[in-house]
């Protein structure tokens, strides 16, 4: 009973925040990037089952259009997006993404997936998931179907624990290896577990990427920092009623001012 009451409160808070945003026109042209991981039946927190994923996509589609990563990054250079929009991204590059292709095609989505350049040496502890990873042929197939392919380091190592040479291997050499294996250019980088600092960012810049992606809260605007582009992580703690409020500007504002107290994390563990 207590959990049901807390869930009711959470749902109404999110709904209220979203309605406030609508009232003041804050949601009108908001562009958000969502960060998913695996789509499977396992119990790992960042895995979402196919049924829930399909419901979420349907709900998102009612409130916004899906745009590509290039279009979102284009906002930094003056591109106008004249309606609410969402970019779908997937970190780690799990092979179960192949199974959601019918859903992706149905809603004409152009997602981005951030993959490892050396998945055979992936850090299982950091990944915290034993699901199979995409093969080179799988990745090429996704790109042929309109997906943007980005780099998520070489092995999903904890970047904050590495020395300079190791950082360059995980960020710069991994880009080169992916481009050589796949036969096309890699423009974007996503920080494993969203971990970054000034030194890590400088190595990303040195790697000649166009932009890099964090898991900081926020929408994409002309003023966004292209080296820590914000994304909203979606995991199995989210309910269908949390959409689209969970990635609305008003929710981001509340999340930012409460972030130091980890209130948002506790909120979604209800």
C-alpha positions, -999 to 999 in steps of 0.1 A, spaced: 0 0 0 28 24 9 45 18 -24 13 24 -43 8 57 -25 44 68 -33 39 59 -69 7 79 -70 25 109 -56 54 105 -80 31 103 -110 12 134 -100 43 154 -94 56 146 -128 23 153 -144 21 186 -126 56 196 -137 47 188 -173 15 208 -172 33 238 -158 57 236 -187 28 234 -212 11 264 -195 42 286 -199 51 272 -233 83 256 -221 77 223 -239 68 239 -272 101 232 -291 120 212 -265 146 188 -279 156 159 -257 180 130 -261 170 98 -244 196 72 -234 186 35 -234 208 5 -230 196 -31 -236 161 -42 -247 156 -76 -231 139 -96 -204 168 -97 -179 165 -80 -145 194 -56 -149 183 -21 -141 191 -6 -175 174 -34 -194 138 -27 -206 116 -54 -219 104 -52 -255 67 -47 -245 75 -17 -222 99 -2 -248 72 -4 -275 47 14 -252 72 41 -244 80 47 -281 42 50 -288 38 75 -260 68 96 -270 55 96 -306 22 112 -295 41 142 -280 71 147 -302 88 139 -335 119 117 -337 149 134 -351 185 122 -358 216 129 -339 229 151 -367 198 172 -365 201 176 -327 238 186 -329 228 209 -358 210 231 -333 243 242 -319 251 256 -354 218 274 -358 194 247 -371 158 253 -361 136 225 -348 101 239 -347 83 213 -326 90 191 -296 116 165 -307 134 134 -293 166 117 -302 168 80 -293 202 67 -283 215 34 -270 247 28 -251 270 -2 -250 257 -18 -283 238 -49 -271 228 -74 -298 192 -73 -287 188 -40 -305 184 -61 -337 151 -74 -323 135 -39 -321 141 -30 -357 104 -34 -366 95 -8 -339 122 15 -351 110 13 -387 73 16 -378 79 50 -362 105 61 -387 131 66 -360 168 74 -367 185 63 -335 221 64 -325 240 35 -309 273 40 -291 294 8 -295 328 -5 -282 357 -8 -305 370 -39 -287 339 -57 -274 358 -89 -270 377 -72 -241 348 -54 -226 350 -47 -189 321 -69 -176 322 -52 -142 317 -18 -157 291 -30 -182 272 -49 -154 254 -68 -181 261 -102 -196 240 -97 -228 257 -104 -261 271 -74 -279 266 -64 -316 290 -79 -342 307 -58 -369 281 -70 -394 253 -61 -370 266 -26 -367 269 -22 -405 234 -34 -408 221 -9 -383 239 19 -402 224 7 -435 190 11 -418 195 47 -408 212 44 -374 240 67 -364 270 48 -350 291 64 -323 319 54 -301 315 43 -264 353 38 -258 373 6 -265 363 -16 -236 339 5 -214 366 11 -189 363 36 -160 378 66 -178 383 85 -145 407 58 -133 430 58 -164 463 75 -171 468 97 -202 480 69 -225 452 47 -215 427 75 -220 439 81 -255 436 44 -263 400 43 -250 389 75 -267 411 83 -297 425 49 -308 390 34 -304 376 59 -329 403 50 -354 397 12 -349 360 15 -354 364 36 -385 389 10 -399 366 -20 -391 334 -4 -402 345 16 -432 329 49 -423 335 80 -401 326 81 -364 316 116 -353 302 111 -318 314 98 -284 294 89 -253 311 88 -220 308 53 -203 285 57 -173 285 94 -181 319 98 -163 340 128 -175 363 155 -163 382 183 -179 411 161 -189 388 135 -204 369 162 -224 402 175 -238 412 140 -250 378 137 -267 384 171 -284 419 158 -295 401 128 -311 384 150 -336 349 141 -327 320 165 -335 303 162 -301 302 140 -270 273 129 -248 269 128 -211 239 118 -189 235 153 -174 199 166 -173 186 190 -198 173 198 -233 194 206 -264 197 244 -271 220 266 -291 239 272 -258 244 235 -251 281 225 -245 288 201 -274 313 181 -253 288 172 -225 255 171 -244 227 162 -220 208 129 -222 181 114 -200 187 78 -190 156 56 -193 157 24 -172 132 -1 -157 124 23 -128 104 44 -153 67 38 -157 48 46 -189 30 74 -169 64 92 -165 64 100 -202 69 127 -215 72 145 -182 105 128 -173 123 146 -202 104 179 -200 122 213 -193 104 217 -160 115 183 -148 151 191 -159 150 223 -139 138 205 -107 164 178 -113 192 203 -116 185 221 -84 180 189 -64 208 169 -80 234 174 -53 211 157 -28 204 127 -52 167 133 -47 159 125 -83 175 91 -81 155 83 -49 124 96 -66 126 71 -94 134 42 -72 99 44 -58 
